[in-house]
Amino acid sequence: MVTAGDKPITYKDAGVDIDTKSRAMRAVAALARQTHGPQVLTGIGSFGSLFRPDFRGLAEPVLVSSTDGVGTKLLVARRLQRFDTVGADLVNHCVNDILVMGAEPLFFLDYIAAGRLTPELMTGLLTGFARACQEQGVALVGGETAEMPGLYRPEDFDLAGFIVGVVDRAHILAPERVRAGDELLGLHSSGLHTNGYSLAQRIFFDRERMEPTDPLPGTGTSVGEALLAVHRCYLSALRGLLRDPALHAMAHITGGGFTENVPRVLPEGLDAVIDRGAWEVPVLFREIARRGPVERDEMDRTFNMGIGMVLIVDAALAERVRGQLVAQGERPVRIGRIERGDRRVRYEGQGRS
Amino acid sequence: MVTAGDKPITYKDAGVDIDTKSRAMRAVAALARQTHGPQVLTGIGSFGSLFRPDFRGLAEPVLVSSTDGVGTKLLVARRLQRFDTVGADLVNHCVNDILVMGAEPLFFLDYIAAGRLTPELMTGLLTGFARACQEQGVALVGGETAEMPGLYRPEDFDLAGFIVGVVDRAHILAPERVRAGDELLGLHSSGLHTNGYSLAQRIFFDRERMEPTDPLPGTGTSVGEALLAVHRCYLSALRGLLRDPALHAMAHITGGGFTENVPRVLPEGLDAVIDRGAWEVPVLFREIARRGPVERDEMDRTFNMGIGMVLIVDAALAERVRGQLVAQGERPVRIGRIERGDRRVRYEGQGRS
């Protein structure tokens, strides 16, 4: 049917290079295999990924799944042309999201979409996924990589991660365990994690016209590096507490800050009261608030304010839990308590800054 | 810290409206609940989704997972401002991908990212997810919705889907089952499914300057409607064959066409030989080939050419399998056979057109 004289067009002419994608997929496979234990029955390349779970020792295994993205932190990665850290961010965010249900991770899949899949982008992201998966003991079993000129501008890309873990039904962490009088313990974050980047970039880069390489006063690092700090994973610090009856619930402080995330694990009739003076808000958050300016209430419903994970623990056992966390290298902070209320966060005290 | 005179800026000023997102999430929850059976332990809103699998009757349950997107078919949805069909596409694509491993689906999660999350976009997509999940008996257990001005243009969006299913280890469909002499049975597609849209749109809309509402000659429908036809799900047609020893393997014909997808289920030493004259290529594909022009080899490595699923079956039992498929309302076509070779697709015959 091809008419002589017309130059036939190919899928590559339309902007999609299947060969580049195939090469990248082989690189993925090698990195991913490093994360595979005996439970993984195939590598990448089949239509689906096979994982034979070992549920011995679990009375009633429950699968816990979650999906997430990295948000506009990707724009910081693009500015700095550094892609491994956001790969790790994605894995760690997903692990934390099922960890707060009491689950340990089993396997992870990634979705990468871009206007143009460069080797630098692919290698950076996949290195980040593989390294974080290896660190957390998660099998990187599969993924989808889509080059979509027309939907993404050449330099744009997006990521989504998908995780599945398991928890024994009796050990699911849930709001029903939370009681008035429980204490809130906060674990430090490593930076903005993966939330609030639209606002942070608007302030630093659009309003203040800073460059990513400009120093962030009082930090010894640049704005770009500070913004790109990898989202902490709390699995190793918390694994030993997952079946501990002293631990009633946990909230991962992501988009929406304390204000929206802590209520997700509160039952009817209880509030969380957070003392803003209990910890020192890191300079990165203070600079955002000062330069915006951004009111404290807005900060608390946007950023993690230096506390990336909140544990709700039995008050009588809180000191013992704190000791265990310190033994894990954490610096847990008593940031508040549970009181009668209506599933909201109430703030008291003045932030230290 | 807020200085008098400066107008404090909020996350909403930066383009992210958490309230709109919260409202949409409540709508999601209602739609998703309709897909929940007793295995789903929570609704949407927790950090992770809880699914208690019922593996009774399975000797050695293996979890099969996959992730996928809809690709630049999203641009057609955007042109037509119709979003439910691409939602269904995503679910059906994912179900098909694990179906070809022999798995039945358990649960699905979605990722939606957009420059601006309008109620029309959210409602359309979620209706599509929920309807397709309900049709296929999959629990829609969770998702992530990200509004990312700066990363996506206001009217742009992207989707990723994640699925988990289960297969008994003894019934995993894999290349090792395939033998020389096996027959290839093709099941009809409903259109382009979710692949080749960059090239198709380039030809129809950029080169030929057609409008989505322009009629596609010989179809009784418009180009836009033809391109937006929902990706077929083959679960109901094939469920009865999943444990049938006559069925050796299956290939879902997605990006890369026959040329790249059939070899994914071939063992070393075997080729698939496809007779291009065995079926009539639907007019939509013929129009793309003619107008491009696009050579047949390029068509076969880009589009499904009217065959969305290829079954590799025992030749001695192929007639019986065909009969079972006909009883399910299918019109299976013998499109070729397995021969000695090196894990490639070889084509013979001339396409009928």
Interface residues (C-beta under 8 A of the other chain):
Chain A: M1 V2 T3 D6 P8 I9 T10 Y11 D13 A14 G15 V16 I18 L41 G45 S46 F47 G48 S49 L50 F51 R52 P53 E60 P61 V62 L63 V64 S65 S66 T67 D68 G69 G71 T72 L74 L75 D97 I98 V100 M101 A103 L106 F107 L109 D110 Y111 A113 V141 G142 G143 E144 A146 M148 P149 G150 L151 Y152 D156 D158 A160 F162 V164 G165 V167 R169 I172 A174 G196 S198 L199 Q201 R202 I203 A251 H252 G255 G256 E260 R264 R286 A289 R290 G292 P293 V294 E295 R296 E298 R301 T302 S353
Chain B: M1 V2 T3 D6 P8 I9 T10 Y11 D13 A14 G15 V16 I18 L41 G45 S46 F47 G48 S49 L50 F51 R52 P53 E60 P61 V62 L63 V64 S65 S66 T67 D68 G69 G71 T72 L74 L75 D97 I98 V100 M101 A103 L106 F107 L109 D110 Y111 A113 V141 G142 G143 E144 A146 M148 P149 G150 L151 Y152 D156 D158 A160 F162 V164 G165 R169 I172 A174 G196 S198 L199 Q201 R202 I203 A251 H252 G255 G256 E260 R264 R286 A289 R290 G292 P293 V294 E295 R296 E298 R301 T302 S353
